[in-house]
Amino acid sequence: MSELAQVNGSQAGGAVITGAAGGIGQALAHALVHEGHPALLVGRDESRLQALQTSLRAAHPGCFVAYVVADLNEQSGRDAVAQAVGADKRWSMLVNNAGTSEFHSFETQTAQRIEHIIQTNLVSPMLLVQQVLPALLGRADAQIINIGSVFGDIGYPGFSTYCASKFGLRGFTQALRRELSDTPLRVRWFAPRATQTSLNTAAVVNMNNALKTKADTPEHVADLFIEFLHSDRNEMVIGWPEKLFVFINRIRSAITDGAIGGQLAVIRKYMPR
Ligand SMILES: NC(=O)c1ccc[n+]([C@@H]2O[C@H](COP(=O)([O-])OP(=O)(O)OC[C@H]3O[C@@H](n4cnc5c(N)ncnc54)[C@H](OP(=O)(O)O)[C@@H]3O)[C@@H](O)[C@H]2O)c1
């Protein structure tokens, strides 16, 4: 089911935000609407999308906010989003934010969880991008922004499958950007570090506290997203020392092996098995 009613026009490109009702998604939606972007909220839970739409309209009177209820792991869900994007030229930005995670020993992680994480974080965004490409290629200032993670660069114990999905998404982002570099469509990578959302279980939060790993608020992530949006950069990784480790890991991964090796005993203490 979808609700596509115009409240007001806007000059800024319309943003399609997947996983909009999640922690980072809600903050992104508020920040983008605040900047004057119409927003198309995508998620599986209609009541949460409706609540977000109501709060956006209350906070930003006159804004244009619509939603599409869609499970992006289903063809019918991706079809619903592609249909909405194709039908209305205002949508020129796709923010692939929907995602899932599991902190778990890889040895005992179930095949079902492995497939679900790879499907949600990698296969479904790729298939959605493929479906909306024809529409976006015909629109001015169009862009796709894939929400990655610092774990799309840094392989981290307890997150083997999640890291594989985000490394894959980063590779897809980079390759597609280069494949489309002779078109106006931009394909970009925005990578948060740990963020205070329900994606992270108590085990993750406890481990992060024990390791003194900083976790950003979703609102801070959204502020940096807007900064990124206005920049000409194709990639942004959030936070120190994460940014530094991403850089070092790209040029000399053995150094990061050593640093993370020093954390392994603590990580194992918290890692579900
Ligand atoms: N939190 C962190 O520490 C962190 C760090 C780096 C990167 N990220 C990335 O940031 C993005 C947002 O994460 P978050 O922390 O905001 O997590 P979150 O609060 O759990 O939100 C994730 C959202 O993804 C949606 N989603 C999951 N599977 C879906 C599917 N099959 N179809 C449609 N929607 C689906 C969920 O929608 P429903 O509302 O329908 O459940 C949910 O709203 C993810 O890509 C994540 O990997 C998060």
The ligand as a Gaussian input file, in Angstrom:
#p B3LYP/6-31G(d) Opt

LIG

0 1
 N       23.587000       1.629000      13.809000
 C       24.861000       1.500000      13.488000
 O       25.739000       1.304000      14.371000
 C       25.289000       1.608000      12.048000
 C       26.639000       1.848000      11.771000
 C       27.061000       1.939000      10.444000
 C       26.133000       1.774000       9.429000
 N       24.828000       1.551000       9.708000
 C       23.917000       1.339000       8.591000
 O       22.915000       2.335000       8.632000
 C       21.722000       1.844000       8.026000
 C       20.542000       2.108000       8.963000
 O       20.739000       1.383000      10.156000
 P       20.080000       1.768000      11.567000
 O       21.163000       1.750000      12.566000
 O       19.215000       2.948000      11.423000
 O       19.222000       0.453000      11.813000
 P       17.671000       0.268000      12.203000
 O       17.261000       1.278000      13.197000
 O       17.534000      -1.184000      12.548000
 O       16.939000       0.568000      10.835000
 C       17.067000      -0.310000       9.748000
 C       15.885000      -0.086000       8.849000
 O       16.041000      -0.962000       7.718000
 C       14.759000      -1.412000       7.359000
 N       14.774000      -2.724000       6.698000
 C       15.443000      -3.831000       7.079000
 N       15.148000      -4.844000       6.246000
 C       14.282000      -4.343000       5.322000
 C       13.606000      -4.903000       4.208000
 N       13.748000      -6.196000       3.872000
 N       12.791000      -4.122000       3.480000
 C       12.607000      -2.822000       3.823000
 N       13.226000      -2.236000       4.872000
 C       14.043000      -2.992000       5.601000
 C       13.977000      -1.523000       8.665000
 O       12.655000      -1.291000       8.275000
 P       11.354000      -1.634000       9.144000
 O       10.990000      -0.320000       9.735000
 O       10.406000      -2.122000       8.148000
 O       11.780000      -2.668000      10.165000
 C       14.567000      -0.412000       9.509000
 O       13.752000       0.729000       9.481000
 C       21.967000       0.353000       7.751000
 O       22.297000       0.170000       6.402000
 C       23.153000       0.037000       8.630000
 O       23.905000      -1.040000       8.131000
 C       24.381000       1.466000      11.005000

